[in-house]
Amino acid sequence: MTNSSQKKTARYLALESLEKVLTSGAYSNLQLNQVIEKNNLADNDRRLLTNLVYGVIQHRLTLEYWLEPFTKGKKIDDWVKALLMMAIYQYHYLDKVPDWAVTDESIKLAKQRGHEGIRKFVTAILHRILREGLTDFNQIASETTRASIEYSVPEWLITELINQYGTEKMIEIVQSLNQPANQSLRINTRLTDKEEVSRQLYEADLDFRDSQVAENALVLEHGVIANTEAFKNGEITIQDESSMLAVENMHLQPSFRVLDACAAPGGKTVQIAAELDADAGGKVTALDIHQHKIKLIESNAKRLAVNDVVKAIDLDARKVDEKFTDESFDAILIDAPCSGFGLIRRKPEIRYEKRLSDSYNLQKIQLEILAAVAPKIKKNGIITYSTCTILRQENDDVVNQFLANHPEFTLERTQTNLNLKDDRQSDTLTILPSDYGSDGFFVSSLRRTM
Ligand SMILES: C[S@@+](CC[C@H](N)C(=O)[O-])C[C@H]1O[C@@H](n2cnc3c(N)ncnc32)[C@H](O)[C@@H]1O
């Protein structure tokens, strides 16, 4: 146990966080936010902490594979295993930290957290690793198992990605998952425009570029958006570029009555709201099944000064019939609950937690939501169905099954903005995390024709 007078270093905090994520199912991003908020860390310590936590989780299967020959048959505590994985991660992936420093720091941590026996055990294993080196992946006979270990993605997901995209694309996708995610921002067009925001960011010394993917997006190359005046004033908000395409495809008009059926925390509700005008009768009704998330939508709307057109209600979208008459909305967004594989870069542990059966269970809910909401769109209106996953079970399969049961709808080609190359075979749009450095995302446009 730590002596409370000792300051917790970035490595100590990383180890604590890893234990929580790897063994108690904590979410890495929430855990990190909490630790960063609680401990007054210098910038470089914060960066090291984030790098270690994300890095070890991203490469978990690889690190376990490398560690296994050195701990074979030995029973070790979870935190000691996490400490050893963290050391291997630094030896292999962090060029800037010399091996001797990693070894010293790891042994110090072992002593701080454990007893003399553990210190000796960790010291012996680290010295052996440095002496003997790490096992080559070529020793793994099966190609899928090798890809699973090398890219640290469960074997079932490797197989599924090969089935859906082919081997070459699978490799591109899984390689991209361990790259840092783009930091993008959306311009709140209710308050400002891209030119004005660009001027402010330039003056604040932030490096940014135009988005290739979405119209009102900028991508930050360097710096922190949350400290800018534009963020504090609600002129910009943090949102992934690809996720902006759902609302950009709704073809909204200021007077529209809009339903956002799965809305919390409200990222897309506020994007919709920015297009509406209360004086013209515009309004977005935002539903979420979880009551505690409703206030997230409300505070988001307030922060971006669009609360005049937002009404948030806790309601299961499968029960919309209880509250709304048929054909009450000009446009509907179903940003469905999904497996979230498009977000692996931001939540690297997702890949280990889900199974293919989860996608099929979600498909059932997605179809139930679509079927319940369908009568609420006016004739000629569009239901935009989107997810942040890249598996067809929750995307094209859902759309095709819905269309098979609803002849009153047709699939319209989802528009791509700006410079996206458009060689799609399908009218739906799937953006892979390997395409533009954004999150993976799926958008489809279902027009009611009868
Ligand atoms: C992908 S998230 C939505 C993200 C949101 N559109 C945004 O841009 O910030 C899906 C949301 O659907 C909600 N949800 C899940 N099942 C639902 C249901 N049956 N009815 C309404 N909301 C549901 C979840 O609580 C979750 O907040």
The ligand as an ORCA input file, in Angstrom:
! r2SCAN-3c Opt
* xyz 0 1
  C     -25.696      6.292    -29.869
  S     -26.395      6.977    -28.463
  C     -27.053      8.478    -29.055
  C     -26.047      9.581    -29.174
  C     -26.707     10.906    -29.459
  N     -27.558     10.851    -30.625
  C     -25.695     12.027    -29.640
  O     -25.365     12.374    -30.795
  O     -25.219     12.569    -28.645
  C     -27.850      6.033    -28.266
  C     -28.761      6.533    -27.166
  O     -29.975      5.785    -27.270
  C     -30.496      5.612    -25.977
  N     -31.460      4.497    -26.075
  C     -31.227      3.172    -26.017
  N     -32.371      2.490    -26.216
  C     -33.336      3.410    -26.415
  C     -34.731      3.346    -26.645
  N     -35.359      2.174    -26.737
  N     -35.425      4.490    -26.773
  C     -34.799      5.706    -26.681
  N     -33.484      5.830    -26.436
  C     -32.758      4.702    -26.318
  C     -29.276      5.378    -25.110
  O     -29.548      5.711    -23.770
  C     -28.245      6.307    -25.750
  O     -28.208      7.530    -25.055
*
